[in-house]
Every structure is written in structure tokens, then in C-alpha cells.
Amino acid sequence: MNFSEIFPGVVFAQFAPNSKFIVLSNGTRVIVKETDQLQSINFTHSQINDAQIQQIEISPNSELIALSYPKKGYIEIRKIDDINWCAKIDDSIETIQWCPDSIQLAVISEFQIKASIYNLNNKNVTHFKNPKQISFSNNGRFMVMSERKDAKDFIGIYSVRDWKLLNYQPSDTLDIAVLQWSHNDSFIGVQDTELNFRLNIHCPCQGLQMKFEPYSYSLGIKVSRFANQSDLMAVGANDEKLRIINLLTLKQITELEHKITKDVLIYKEEEYSDQYSQRVVTKFTQMEQGCKINLSKTQNGISLLEWSYKDDYIATKFDAMQNCVFIWDMELLTLKAIMVQILPVRSFTWSKNSTTLTVCTGSSKIFFWNPTCTSACDMPFDKNFHVVKIDWSTDQKSMLLFDKSDVVVAYPTLDDSF
């Protein structure tokens, strides 16, 4: 694996959707670099000295960058390949989001008073009242927007072509936390606040299809994810159970408990000193089956959950065992393996073209798991670089490694056999 130099003082870094560019920012200045050679091809900085960038969004076609300056009340839009081109929108800003056509920009105003859709071609503006969240379908044809009216939650389905309201449905939730589309846009998942265990599954045309509420009067869902390709949905809550919903039957098919069984493979991270290189080397050793792992008495629930790219595995973090990554076989609906780390797990992500899981724990290493082996890779820097987040490019040829204030670009070569 090859690494770039460390880019210091970076508060934002993201790959363009086409993976050809990386957008970096220190909060006042934005630099665009080629992913392969890391040559700077564009940069911009605010014309107002004390203006801070709060949000940066790259258009789906990888041609435009939207920069949000909420304290100054305006948005700058820049072209990646033209340093002189600039557009400006004056508005009260909470969040911004590109529409799928890369021509229109959605802006939710401060205090969620209104949502505005700005068309960059004809300068038309479309307004919606009382927005909470916006989510676009995977085919780019529809938008779902959660709204708050008369102390109740609703969701509206709109056509992206002309912004006409197609369907309007009550959501029967206390306070919508998450809106998400299934992979084929057949369903919309509406996750309620974490104070209430409720997940509603809506059909865009026919309304509420399923109300998932295993129990009441307890803390609710921490994370939920539709599968990438199959008709399944995974739900992690404030207990030890991973729940799987079948979208064809609209019923729960299983509950998987985070308990260590005798046949599960357990890989433990260990460090030892190499006498020849005089370095600390990391390796994974396989623990005895049926061994015990200490439980936290102060934390509980599933806080991280990710499907593999073919939906054959799910990785979870169970907060009562915060140093562990649980890997579930979704064909057999059983626990496949556990990675036991020295430090608490910070984040993990699956490769999009292989069954490879990448894990970081805030150490100077990144960890890999696939069905055949588990391994670790050290960061080759004299300066301590503590990896707290990993972001893969769409083409899977590179990834961004994040420290608290620094970024490194890594170029791995990964396949299913390592």
C-alpha cells in the first residue's frame, strides 16, 4: 500500500463521485487535487476574510462544488475545471444538498422555515414550507421530504422534474430522525427519534406498509440500513439484538444476539517487539473458541452497522464490547467472526468491489478482514497519525484516511484473496 504525504489542517476532504478529484478544505480555502498524481488543479478562498465554510457539497456529475457560509448568509458555487467561474446564492442556510441532475441545489433554511430549490440554468426558485429532511431516490426521479405541521410529522413525495407533489402521507412518528430509500426505490424507511423504538416503511405510492415497533417505553433505534442489492433491512437499537426485516413479506425474519458462541472465529489484535527492526509489529491471533470478552456496564446498543457490497455480510459495533467488530454471515444468518481490537473501534467500511472490511481504532494502523484472513497495516510516518475515519473512492483505487485535523491518501491493492 502506498501513501501520500500528510495534508495538515484539513477539516473537510472528499472524493468526487467520479473518483478523479479530491476536494480539500481548511475551513476558509478549498483546493481540488487530482486523485492519482495529487496535482492541484483549482483552488478558491472566500472574498471575506473571516468567512468560515460550514458545508461543502460536490455535484453528482463531479463538475461543481457548493460552499456554504451560513454566518454570512450565502452559498458559493464553483466549477472544478474553471477557476474563474462562480455563482452565488443569498439565503438563510442550515444545510445544502445537490439534486441528482447537478443543475439544481436544495437549501434548507435556518430553523427549518423553508426549503428552496435553486435552478442554476434558468434561475428559477421553488419553495417548500416546514421542511425537516430531504432525500432523493436512487434513480434520481423523486424527492421525499419530511415536514412538521401541527406538531405532527408528514412525508411528501415530489417529482424532481417539475417539483409537483405526488403523494402526501402522515408518518405517525414523534420526531423523524432518518429518511432513506431502498436500493430499488420501492420503499422509504422512516426512522423515529432514538427516544422511541419505531421504524415505519412506506411505499411511495401506497403509503405506510409496515410499522416496526418490537417494544415500547424504551430507548429506540440507533442505526438502520437498507441492503445494497437485496430486499432486506437491518436495524440496530439500544439492546444487543441485530434485527433483519424482509421487505418482500414486510416481516422480521430473525434477531441476532451479540453473544459469543463456540463455533465463531475470534481474531485478537496483539503487538510485539521485533528484535531485528526494533519496531512494534501488529498481528492477529486466533483465540480459543468460547472465550469470554469483557462487557461494558455503562454502554449498550448497536451504534455502527454496514452491509457488504453484495449483502453477504454485515459488520456491527456493539457498544457493550466497544473494542470488537462483529461480522455476520447473512446467508446462514449466523455470527461469522469477531475482531477484537486493542483500542475501541472508531469506524469501519466495506470495499465496494470485494468482500473486504476496513477498520480503524484511532491508532496509527488500519485493519482489514475478509473471509480468508485478517491483517493490519502501519502508517509509514514519523509523526503520529491516528486514523479515526476511512473513506473509499467510488472506483476503490484509493481511500482517504482521517486524523482529527490531518488527511492522507492511501492507494491499496485489494482483492478477495488479499
Secondary structure by P-SEA (a helix, b strand, c coil): cccccccccccbbbbcccccbbbbbcccbbbbbccccccccbbbbbccccccccbbbbcccccbbbbbbccccbbbbbbcccccbbbbbbccccbbbbcccccbbbbbcccccbbbbbbcccbbbbbbcccccccccccccbbbbbbbcccbbbbbbbbcccccccbbbbcccccccbbbbcccccbbbbbcccccbbbbbbcccccccbbbbccccccccccccccccccbbbbbcccccbbbbbcccccccccccccccccbbbbbbbbbbcccccbbbbbbbbcccbbbbbbbcccccccbbbbcccccbbbbbccccccbbbbbbcccccccbbbbbcccccbbbbbccccbbbbbccccbbbbbccccccccccccccbbbbccccccccccbbbbbcccbbbbbbbbccccc
